[in-house]
Amino acid sequence: MSLPRRALIAVTSATAPLHHGKVSGLFISEALHPYNVFTAAGFEVIFTSEKGTYAVDWLSEQDDFLPADERKQWEDVNGEFRKQLDGMPKAATIKDGKDFGIFFASAGHAALIDYPTATNLQRIASDVYAAGGVVSAVCHGAALLPRAIDSATGKSIIAGKTVTGFTTEGEEVMGIDETLRKEWKVNYVDELVEAVGAKYVRPAGIWDDQYYVDGRIVSGVNPQSAKSTAEAAVRVFEGL
């Protein structure tokens, strides 16, 4: 049976002060870029988060990360992207992840708060993988993968796999390491994935556009990698 040409984009529900008290949450381009890639490839796209809500990461609204054309799409609250995002359901209401051929975990630093314990998002990712679909993540989205379980092995779907994601060095360069460690009390992507037996691959540069494919697991490093990671997920899907 062919896989459904439907993609589910997971979104963080978490938010906490970051960048000198600014709001953290969903990094816009990490949802917008895959949405555009998937819709252009003929996928129906659904957004969901653990609580059915989201906050917007302040940094992702700045000009360096949101150029004029993307800002126009983002600010069009009546456009399909915003209607889907703003009206997204709670993950608990999505009963069967096998209704999707691709799972994509978008992120933002706030994903480090809720993704490691987002049981419904993890369940959906596990279902997609069990049905033979593609599970993908970008940047801090990889924090969701360790507790997505492979029903065939009882282990994480990334156990023994090679994955990437935002680097510890990146947190330090951004000057937010102390906030994340002492105030948020979170673990970083490399620590989370290595704890379940995955191999973490660091990019040559923290802002390089880079993704890694290992079977049906596709992961990208940072916001700059969101588009290429989604494109890689589509290519893997087409090859199944």
N, C-alpha and C positions, 0 to 999 in steps of 0.2 A: 504494500500500500504506500502510495506517495505521501510525503510529509505535507502538512498544511502550509500554504504560502501565507503564513501569518507570523508576525514578529511581535514579541512582547518586550517593551523597554521598561526595566525596573528603575525606580526613582527613589532617592533617599527621602524619608519623612523627617529626618533629624535636622536640628539647627542649634547652633551655640555661637557665642561671640568669638570672633577671630579677626585678625588683621586690625588690631587696636580697637576692638569692640564692634567691628562691623558684623553684619549678618552672614552666616554661612548656610549652605544648603545645596540645592541642585546647581551644578555648573552648567549653565545654559547650553553651551555648544556641545556638551557631551550627551545631551538628549536631542538637540536640534540636528546635528550632523547625521547621526544614525537614522533619525526619522526621515530625513531627506533621501538618504541612500536607500533605505528599505522601500519607501513609497515609489521612488524612481524605478526600483527593480520589480515593482508589481506586488509588493507585500501589503496586506492589511496590517496596520500598526496599532497596537493597544499599549497605553501606559498604565502602570500600576505602582503603588507604593504600599508599604506595610500598613500605614494608617489612612491611606487615601488622600493624603495632604502633602504639600511640599512648601519649602521656603526657597528663595532665590539667593544664591551665593553672590555677595556684593562684588567680589572680584570679577566674576564672570560677566557682569554688566559693563565693565570698563572697556574703553575703545580698543585696547590692545587685544582683547579676547572676543569682542563682539563688533565686527565691522558693520558698516552702514547697511548693507543688504540683509545681513542676518538680524540686525537690530530691527529692521522694518518687519521682518517675519515674526520676530519675537513680540513686538509691540502690537501686532495685529490680533487683538483678542477675539476677533470673529473669524480668524483664519483657522484652517483645519488643525494646524499644529497646536495652537493654544486651546482650541475647543477640546481636543483630545486630552491634552495635558491637564487643563484646569478641571475637567470633568472625570478624571480617572477614578476607577473604583479602588476599594481596599483589596489588597492581595488575597485576603481570606475569601472573598467572593468569587475568585477565579478557581473553580473546583478542579479543573483538569488541565495541567500544563501540556498535555499531549495534543491540545488544540493548537499548539504553536510549533513552528518549525525552527524558529530562532528565538533564543533568550538573550537579551543584551542588558547588562548592568551598567547604566550610566552612573555618574558619581558627583564629585564635589567632596571636600574634606569631611563634611558631615556624615558621609557614608561610613566613615570609620566608627561612628557612634552606633548606628542602628543595623548596618548590614551584617555584622557578625552574629547577631541574635534575631535577625528577621526571618522567623521560621516559615512564614508563608511564602515569601520570595524564594527562600531556599528550597521549599517543597516544589514550587513551580519549575525552578531550574533543574531539579532532580528529575521531574517528570519529563521535561523536554529531552534531557539526556537519555533517559530510559527508553524513550520512543525513537531514538536514533537521530534526534535533532542536534542543532549546534548551540552551544552555550558560550557566550562571549561577554567580555567586560572591558572597560577602559578605565585607566587611572586608578582611583581608589575603589572602583567597582569590583576589583578582584577580591576585596574584603568579604564579599558575599560567597565566594566559591568554596572555601574550605569546608563549610557545613552543608553544602549541597552533596547529597549522598548517591553514590552509584549503587543501585539496587542489586546489581550482579555481584558486587564485592563487599558491600557493607561499609566501604571506605569512601572518603571524599572523591568526587569526580576528578579532582586534580591530583590525587595521590599518584606519584610516579610520573606526572606530566611536567612539562616545562611551561612556565607562565611568566608574565611580566606585569608591571603596574608602576604606579608612582614610587619614586625612590626615597629612601631615608635621607639621602643627600639633598634631595629636593626640599624636604621639610626644613632642613637646616639652612639651606641657601635662602629660603623664603623668610627665615627668621621667626618661624612659628613652632619650632620644635619644643620649646619650653611650655608653651600654651597647650599643645597637644598632649605632652607627657604629664605635666603637673596638674593642669586644670581639667582637660578632657579625660585623661587617664586611659588613652587608647594605645593599641598596638598598631604598628605600621604594616603595610601590605606585604613586604618581604618576610616579616616575622610571622604573619598569619598563614601565609601559604606554605612556608617551609615547615611550620609546625605539623602539617598533615602530610608531609612527605613529598611535596612538590619541589621542583627546582626553579628558583627565581633567577631570571636573567635581567641584568642591569643594562640599560642603553648606554651608548657611548657618551651621550649628553643628556642631561635631565629634561631638556625641552625638545629633544629630537623626535620627529615623527617616526615611531617604531611600533610594530606589533609582532606577535609571535603566534604561530599556528602549531598546535600539537594534536593531531587527530581532529576531533570535533570540539576542541577547546581553543578559543581564539581570544587573545588578550592584548591590550594596548597600553602604552606607557602613560599618556598625559592628554590634556585637551587637544593638543596638536595631532594626536593619533586617532581621534574619535572617528573621523571619516574613513581613514584607511583601515581601521579595525572593523568597522561595519562592512566595508567593501570586501574585506577578507572573509568575513562571516558569510556573506552572500555567495562568494566563490566556493566555499566549503559546502554550503547547502546545495548549490547546483551540482556538485560532484558526488552527492550521496546517491 
